[in-house]
Amino acid sequence: MRIAVLTVASAARRAHLERQRAVLAEVAPDVMRVEVFLDAAVPDGIRDADARTLHVPPGPHGLRVGAGRNAAAAAAIAEGAELLVFLDVDCLPGPEVFARYADAAAAHPDALLAGPVTYLASVQRPAVVDLPHVTRPHRARPALPAGETRVAEPDEYDLFWSLSFAVTPATWERLGGFHDAYEGYGAEDTDLAWTARAAGVPLVWTGGADAYHQWHPVSSPPWQHLDDILRNGAAFHRRWGVWPMRGWLEAFAAAGAIERRGDAWVRLPIA
């Protein structure tokens, strides 16, 4: 099976990208790699001669993550990829991630495949040999034993994250890729999951397809993304009739930053 690993990146995540490249070279030196840069221009000196490099510039409201992933998928399919593995720039691939996704794709070729993700601490820079020993999958999502798969229940599609997932080209074409309504932070992965559910595409939890999210500073709720969350949440509401990211919206509301007015969330003046 010819596997392509697809990564969208920016200058702000350069160090994470370099670590991801190093781990990929060790665990899967023969996979096809497509890297899409989302800055206004491809940063100087960042191209990798062993990867196909694409550029998707920002839109008026921020980075176009979904459009970047769509471009990567189109390029990989055009070059004959038989399995698309989407790996966030923040994520390191586990030593078995591609084999586990390939096995799951053989068993579930019509599915959206999702492996577990471990969030690394700020001090952790594990070598490949150490990755199995730091594996602590995030508790919010199912984490099956290696080699096992399970079709998600309908209410589990909200648990889909685009940090690490895989699809066959045929399933990708059936999904139609990420919707172009989203720019900046939030909602595009939930939209893809809901698209899959509406189309009858199974979401399959894939044990052993581990990825490891490299640490970076975050806030909870993510105040730096408030405007993106409101805008992308409204786009999701127009498409699906409900608001995503409800926990964050409720946290912003509790802090006095937004309030609910009818079916909309509205930003309030704050000091």
HUCOR-V805679 format. One record per pair of residues at least 6 apart in sequence whose ideal C-beta (glycine too) atoms are under 8 Angstrom apart, sorted by the first residue. I is the first residue (numbers start at 1). J is the second residue. If there is no record, write none. Layout:
# HUCOR-V805679
((I J) (I J))
This chain:
# HUCOR-V805679
((1 82) (1 83) (1 102) (1 105) (1 106) (2 32) (2 80) (2 81) (2 82) (2 83) (3 28) (3 31) (3 32) (3 81) (3 82) (3 83) (3 85) (3 98) (3 101) (3 102) (4 31) (4 32) (4 33) (4 34) (4 76) (4 79) (4 81) (4 83) (4 84) (4 85) (5 24) (5 28) (5 31) (5 32) (5 33) (5 34) (5 85) (5 86) (5 87) (5 93) (5 98) (6 34) (6 36) (6 69) (6 72) (6 73) (6 76) (6 84) (6 85) (6 86) (6 87) (7 17) (7 20) (7 33) (7 34) (7 35) (7 36) (7 72) (7 86) (7 87) (7 88) (7 89) (8 35) (8 36) (8 37) (8 38) (8 56) (8 65) (8 68) (8 69) (8 72) (8 88) (8 89) (9 17) (9 35) (9 36) (9 37) (9 38) (9 46) (9 89) (10 37) (10 38) (10 39) (10 63) (10 89) (11 37) (11 39) (11 43) (11 46) (13 89) (13 90) (13 216) (14 43) (14 46) (16 89) (16 90) (16 214) (16 216) (17 35) (17 46) (17 89) (19 92) (19 125) (19 214) (20 87) (20 89) (20 91) (20 92) (20 93) (21 48) (21 51) (23 92) (23 93) (23 128) (24 31) (24 33) (24 93) (26 128) (27 93) (27 94) (27 95) (27 97) (27 98) (27 128) (28 93) (28 98) (31 85) (31 98) (32 52) (32 76) (32 79) (32 81) (33 48) (33 50) (33 51) (33 52) (34 51) (34 52) (34 54) (34 72) (34 75) (34 76) (35 48) (35 51) (35 52) (35 53) (35 54) (35 72) (36 53) (36 54) (36 55) (36 56) (36 68) (36 69) (36 71) (36 72) (37 43) (37 46) (37 53) (37 54) (37 55) (37 56) (38 56) (38 57) (38 58) (38 63) (38 64) (38 65) (38 68) (39 57) (39 58) (40 57) (40 58) (41 55) (41 57) (42 53) (42 55) (47 53) (52 75) (52 76) (52 79) (54 68) (54 71) (54 72) (54 75) (56 64) (56 67) (56 68) (56 71) (57 64) (58 64) (58 183) (59 67) (59 183) (60 183) (61 183) (61 184) (61 228) (61 231) (62 183) (62 184) (62 185) (62 228) (63 183) (63 184) (64 180) (64 183) (65 178) (65 182) (65 188) (66 177) (66 178) (66 179) (66 180) (66 182) (66 188) (66 192) (67 178) (67 180) (69 86) (69 162) (69 177) (69 178) (70 177) (70 178) (72 86) (73 84) (73 86) (73 169) (73 172) (73 177) (76 84) (77 84) (77 169) (77 172) (81 169) (82 168) (82 169) (83 101) (83 102) (83 105) (83 166) (83 167) (83 168) (84 166) (84 167) (84 168) (84 169) (84 172) (85 97) (85 98) (85 101) (85 164) (85 165) (85 166) (86 162) (86 164) (86 165) (86 166) (87 93) (87 163) (87 164) (87 211) (88 162) (88 163) (88 164) (88 211) (88 213) (90 163) (90 213) (90 214) (90 216) (91 117) (91 163) (91 164) (91 211) (91 212) (91 213) (91 214) (92 126) (92 131) (92 211) (92 212) (92 214) (93 211) (93 212) (94 131) (94 132) (94 135) (94 208) (94 209) (94 210) (94 211) (94 212) (95 128) (95 131) (95 132) (96 146) (96 208) (96 209) (96 210) (97 115) (97 164) (97 208) (97 209) (97 210) (97 211) (100 115) (100 146) (100 147) (100 206) (100 207) (100 208) (100 209) (101 113) (101 115) (101 166) (101 206) (101 209) (103 147) (104 111) (104 113) (104 149) (104 166) (104 204) (104 206) (104 209) (105 111) (105 113) (105 166) (105 167) (105 168) (107 149) (108 149) (108 151) (108 202) (108 204) (109 168) (109 170) (109 171) (110 168) (110 170) (110 171) (110 174) (110 201) (110 202) (111 151) (111 167) (111 171) (111 201) (111 202) (111 203) (111 204) (112 160) (112 165) (112 167) (112 171) (112 175) (112 192) (112 193) (112 196) (112 201) (112 202) (112 203) (112 204) (113 149) (113 165) (113 166) (113 167) (113 204) (113 206) (113 209) (114 141) (114 160) (114 161) (114 164) (114 165) (114 203) (114 204) (114 205) (114 206) (114 209) (115 164) (115 165) (115 166) (115 205) (115 206) (115 207) (115 208) (115 209) (115 210) (115 211) (116 137) (116 138) (116 141) (116 142) (116 143) (116 144) (116 205) (116 207) (116 209) (116 210) (116 211) (117 137) (117 138) (117 141) (117 161) (117 163) (117 164) (117 210) (117 211) (117 212) (117 213) (118 134) (118 135) (118 136) (118 137) (118 138) (118 210) (118 211) (118 212) (118 213) (119 136) (119 138) (119 213) (119 215) (120 126) (120 134) (120 212) (120 213) (120 214) (120 215) (121 215) (122 215) (124 134) (124 215) (126 133) (126 134) (126 212) (131 210) (131 212) (134 212) (135 210) (135 212) (137 143) (137 210) (140 159) (141 159) (141 161) (141 205) (142 150) (142 152) (142 156) (142 159) (142 205) (143 205) (143 207) (144 150) (144 205) (144 206) (144 207) (144 208) (145 207) (145 208) (146 207) (146 208) (147 207) (147 208) (148 207) (148 208) (149 204) (149 205) (149 206) (149 207) (150 204) (150 205) (151 202) (151 203) (151 204) (151 205) (152 159) (152 202) (152 203) (152 204) (152 205) (154 197) (156 203) (157 193) (157 194) (157 196) (157 197) (157 203) (158 190) (158 193) (158 244) (160 189) (160 190) (160 192) (160 193) (160 196) (160 203) (161 189) (162 188) (162 189) (162 192) (163 211) (163 213) (164 209) (164 211) (166 206) (166 209) (167 175) (171 201) (174 199) (174 201) (175 192) (175 195) (175 196) (175 199) (175 201) (176 195) (178 188) (178 191) (178 192) (179 188) (179 191) (179 192) (179 195) (179 239) (181 191) (181 232) (181 235) (181 236) (181 238) (181 239) (182 188) (182 191) (182 232) (182 235) (182 236) (183 228) (183 231) (183 232) (184 225) (184 227) (184 228) (184 231) (184 232) (185 222) (185 225) (185 228) (185 229) (185 232) (186 225) (186 228) (186 229) (186 232) (186 233) (186 244) (186 245) (187 229) (187 232) (187 233) (187 235) (187 236) (187 244) (187 245) (188 232) (190 236) (190 244) (190 245) (191 236) (191 239) (191 240) (191 244) (193 203) (194 240) (195 201) (196 202) (196 203) (197 203) (220 251) (221 247) (221 248) (221 251) (221 252) (221 255) (222 229) (222 248) (223 257) (226 252) (226 257) (226 258) (226 267) (227 267) (229 245) (229 248) (229 249) (229 252) (230 258) (230 265) (230 267) (232 244) (233 243) (233 244) (233 245) (233 249) (233 265) (234 264) (234 265) (236 242) (236 243) (236 244) (237 243) (237 263) (237 264) (243 249) (243 265) (249 258) (249 265) (252 258) (253 259) (253 260) (253 265) (256 268) (256 270) (257 267) (257 268) (257 270) (258 265) (258 266) (258 267) (258 268) (259 265) (259 266) (259 268) (260 266))
